[in-house]
Amino acid sequence: EKIVQEALDTLMEGRTSIIIAHRLATIKDVDCIYVIDKGKIAEQGTHTELTSRPDGIYNALAKLQFESGEKELI
């Protein structure tokens, strides 16, 4: 997984890319994250900004993934 992520980072360097992901580790270092809920943009920001929202959708997802053992995420 780490090798794939490094290859994607190299490929996307200097380009605009749209990434759709369920694993937040895949997107935590991007410039802007959009959280879509029921077909609408519910939240927007960086990983740090979104995890600082106590009642945010992204924050809740990050906590779930963190609790499941992905300690490098937060």
CYANA upper distance limits for C-alpha pairs under 8 A (distance plus 0.5 A):
  1 GLU  CA      5 GLN  CA      6.67
  2 LYS  CA      6 GLU  CA      6.67
  3 ILE  CA      7 ALA  CA      6.71
  4 VAL  CA      8 LEU  CA      6.71
  5 GLN  CA      9 ASP  CA      6.63
  5 GLN  CA     26 THR  CA      7.64
  6 GLU  CA     10 THR  CA      6.79
  7 ALA  CA     11 LEU  CA      6.66
  8 LEU  CA     12 MET  CA      6.51
  9 ASP  CA     13 GLU  CA      6.62
 12 MET  CA     16 THR  CA      7.69
 12 MET  CA     17 SER  CA      7.05
 19 ILE  CA     27 ILE  CA      8.01
 21 ALA  CA     26 THR  CA      7.26
 21 ALA  CA     27 ILE  CA      7.71
 23 ARG  CA     27 ILE  CA      8.11
 23 ARG  CA     65 GLN  CA      8.44
 24 LEU  CA     28 LYS  CA      6.35
 24 LEU  CA     62 ALA  CA      7.44
 24 LEU  CA     65 GLN  CA      8.37
 24 LEU  CA     73 LEU  CA      7.69
 25 ALA  CA     72 GLU  CA      8.32
 25 ALA  CA     73 LEU  CA      6.12
 27 ILE  CA     33 ILE  CA      7.97
 28 LYS  CA     46 THR  CA      8.05
 28 LYS  CA     47 HIS  CA      5.78
 28 LYS  CA     73 LEU  CA      7.84
 29 ASP  CA     46 THR  CA      8.32
 29 ASP  CA     47 HIS  CA      7.52
 30 VAL  CA     46 THR  CA      7.64
 30 VAL  CA     47 HIS  CA      8.40
 31 ASP  CA     45 GLY  CA      8.45
 31 ASP  CA     46 THR  CA      6.71
 32 CYS  CA     44 GLN  CA      7.32
 32 CYS  CA     45 GLY  CA      5.71
 32 CYS  CA     46 THR  CA      5.65
 32 CYS  CA     47 HIS  CA      8.48
 33 ILE  CA     43 GLU  CA      8.48
 33 ILE  CA     44 GLN  CA      6.03
 33 ILE  CA     45 GLY  CA      5.82
 33 ILE  CA     46 THR  CA      6.24
 33 ILE  CA     47 HIS  CA      7.58
 34 TYR  CA     41 ILE  CA      6.87
 34 TYR  CA     42 ALA  CA      8.03
 34 TYR  CA     43 GLU  CA      6.32
 34 TYR  CA     44 GLN  CA      5.05
 34 TYR  CA     45 GLY  CA      7.33
 35 VAL  CA     41 ILE  CA      6.23
 35 VAL  CA     42 ALA  CA      6.08
 35 VAL  CA     43 GLU  CA      5.50
 35 VAL  CA     44 GLN  CA      6.75
 35 VAL  CA     57 ILE  CA      8.07
 35 VAL  CA     58 TYR  CA      7.32
 36 ILE  CA     40 LYS  CA      5.80
 36 ILE  CA     41 ILE  CA      4.97
 36 ILE  CA     42 ALA  CA      6.02
 36 ILE  CA     43 GLU  CA      7.73
 37 ASP  CA     41 ILE  CA      6.83
 37 ASP  CA     42 ALA  CA      6.29
 43 GLU  CA     50 LEU  CA      8.14
 43 GLU  CA     56 GLY  CA      8.27
 43 GLU  CA     57 ILE  CA      8.19
 43 GLU  CA     58 TYR  CA      8.27
 44 GLN  CA     50 LEU  CA      7.84
 45 GLY  CA     49 GLU  CA      6.25
 45 GLY  CA     50 LEU  CA      6.41
 46 THR  CA     50 LEU  CA      6.56
 47 HIS  CA     51 THR  CA      6.54
 48 THR  CA     52 SER  CA      6.79
 49 GLU  CA     53 ARG  CA      7.59
 50 LEU  CA     56 GLY  CA      7.48
 50 LEU  CA     58 TYR  CA      6.58
 50 LEU  CA     59 ASN  CA      6.60
 51 THR  CA     56 GLY  CA      8.01
 51 THR  CA     58 TYR  CA      7.06
 51 THR  CA     59 ASN  CA      4.95
 51 THR  CA     62 ALA  CA      7.68
 52 SER  CA     59 ASN  CA      7.64
 53 ARG  CA     59 ASN  CA      6.95
 54 PRO  CA     59 ASN  CA      7.25
 55 ASP  CA     59 ASN  CA      7.66
 55 ASP  CA     60 ALA  CA      7.81
 56 GLY  CA     60 ALA  CA      6.79
 57 ILE  CA     61 LEU  CA      6.85
 58 TYR  CA     62 ALA  CA      6.56
 59 ASN  CA     63 LYS  CA      6.65
 60 ALA  CA     64 LEU  CA      6.82
 61 LEU  CA     65 GLN  CA      6.78
 62 ALA  CA     66 PHE  CA      6.43
 62 ALA  CA     73 LEU  CA      7.94
 62 ALA  CA     74 ILE  CA      7.82
 63 LYS  CA     67 GLU  CA      6.49
 64 LEU  CA     68 SER  CA      6.76
 65 GLN  CA     69 GLY  CA      7.23
 65 GLN  CA     70 GLU  CA      6.34
 65 GLN  CA     73 LEU  CA      8.40
 66 PHE  CA     70 GLU  CA      5.32
 66 PHE  CA     71 LYS  CA      5.87
 66 PHE  CA     72 GLU  CA      8.44
 66 PHE  CA     73 LEU  CA      7.05
 66 PHE  CA     74 ILE  CA      7.44
 67 GLU  CA     71 LYS  CA      8.23
